[in-house]
Amino acid sequence: MCLGIPMRVLSIEGFSATCAAADGRTGTVDLSLVGPQEPGTWVLDFLGAAREVLDPENAAQISRALEGLQSLLNGGGLGDAFADLEAREPSLPPHLEAARRAGAKTA
């Protein structure tokens, strides 16, 4: 399983960036899939490659969820790690919602 980690760009050199996660860990991230980014930009890192540019709020939500999961693994609780999901009804991506409304029974 691969988890995406929000990382903030600290500096760039070509399509390579030095980035830092919310917990302070730093690493080199390949920006080939998202293009060069300005320092301060948040990206979603999967195994050393940025797959998406994030706004700061979304980066914070993902970081809180990952912190909640780490807390569970350490024997603690979730706290409010998924408060943004608990406060709304579940939703499908637009293409699946359109298929559901059209009567599709399988994906």
C-alpha positions as CSV (number, residue, x, y, z in Angstrom):
1,M,0.0,0.0,0.0
2,C,1.2,3.5,-0.8
3,L,0.2,6.6,1.2
4,G,0.4,10.1,-0.2
5,I,2.2,12.4,2.2
6,P,1.6,16.2,1.9
7,M,5.0,17.9,1.5
8,R,5.8,21.6,1.3
9,V,8.3,22.7,-1.3
10,L,11.4,24.3,0.3
11,S,13.6,24.7,-2.7
12,I,13.7,23.5,-6.3
13,E,16.3,22.6,-8.8
14,G,14.8,21.7,-12.2
15,F,12.2,19.1,-11.6
16,S,13.5,18.1,-8.2
17,A,12.5,19.7,-5.0
18,T,13.6,19.6,-1.4
19,C,10.4,19.3,0.6
20,A,9.2,19.0,4.2
21,A,6.3,17.1,5.7
22,A,4.2,18.5,8.5
23,D,6.1,16.3,11.0
24,G,9.4,17.9,10.0
25,R,10.7,15.1,7.8
26,T,12.5,16.3,4.7
27,G,13.2,14.6,1.4
28,T,13.7,15.0,-2.3
29,V,10.5,14.9,-4.5
30,D,10.4,14.6,-8.2
31,L,8.1,17.3,-9.7
32,S,7.9,15.8,-13.3
33,L,4.2,15.1,-13.0
34,V,3.1,18.5,-11.6
35,G,5.8,20.8,-13.1
36,P,8.0,23.2,-11.3
37,Q,6.5,24.7,-8.1
38,E,7.3,27.7,-6.1
39,P,8.7,27.3,-2.6
40,G,5.8,27.2,-0.1
41,T,3.6,25.1,-2.4
42,W,2.2,21.9,-1.0
43,V,2.3,18.7,-3.1
44,L,1.1,15.2,-2.5
45,D,4.1,12.9,-2.5
46,F,3.9,9.2,-3.4
47,L,7.1,7.3,-3.1
48,G,9.3,10.3,-4.0
49,A,7.1,11.7,-6.8
50,A,4.6,14.6,-6.5
51,R,1.3,13.5,-8.0
52,E,-0.9,16.5,-7.1
53,V,-0.6,20.2,-6.1
54,L,-2.5,20.8,-2.8
55,D,-4.0,23.9,-1.3
56,P,-2.9,24.4,2.3
57,E,-6.3,23.4,3.8
58,N,-6.3,20.1,1.9
59,A,-2.7,19.4,2.9
60,A,-3.6,20.1,6.6
61,Q,-6.7,17.7,6.4
62,I,-4.5,14.9,4.9
63,S,-1.8,15.5,7.5
64,R,-4.4,15.3,10.4
65,A,-5.8,12.1,8.9
66,L,-2.3,10.5,8.8
67,E,-1.6,11.7,12.3
68,G,-4.9,10.0,13.5
69,L,-3.9,6.8,11.8
70,Q,-0.5,6.9,13.4
71,S,-2.1,7.5,16.8
72,L,-4.3,4.4,16.3
73,L,-1.3,2.3,15.4
74,N,0.3,3.5,18.6
75,G,-2.7,2.4,20.7
76,G,-4.3,5.9,20.9
77,G,-7.5,7.3,19.4
78,L,-8.4,9.1,16.2
79,G,-9.3,12.4,17.9
80,D,-10.7,14.8,15.3
81,A,-8.5,13.4,12.5
82,F,-11.5,12.7,10.2
83,A,-13.8,15.6,11.4
84,D,-14.1,16.9,7.9
85,L,-15.6,13.5,6.7
86,E,-17.8,13.0,9.8
87,A,-19.5,16.4,9.2
88,R,-20.9,15.5,5.8
89,E,-22.8,12.8,4.0
90,P,-20.7,10.3,2.0
91,S,-20.4,11.3,-1.7
92,L,-19.3,9.6,-4.9
93,P,-17.0,11.0,-7.5
94,P,-19.0,12.9,-10.1
95,H,-18.7,10.2,-12.8
96,L,-19.9,7.4,-10.4
97,E,-22.7,9.6,-9.1
98,A,-23.9,10.2,-12.7
99,A,-23.8,6.4,-13.4
100,R,-25.7,5.7,-10.2
101,R,-28.4,8.2,-11.1
102,A,-28.6,6.6,-14.6
103,G,-29.4,3.3,-12.9
104,A,-26.0,1.5,-13.2
105,K,-25.7,-1.4,-10.7
106,T,-22.0,-2.1,-11.2
107,A,-18.9,0.1,-11.7
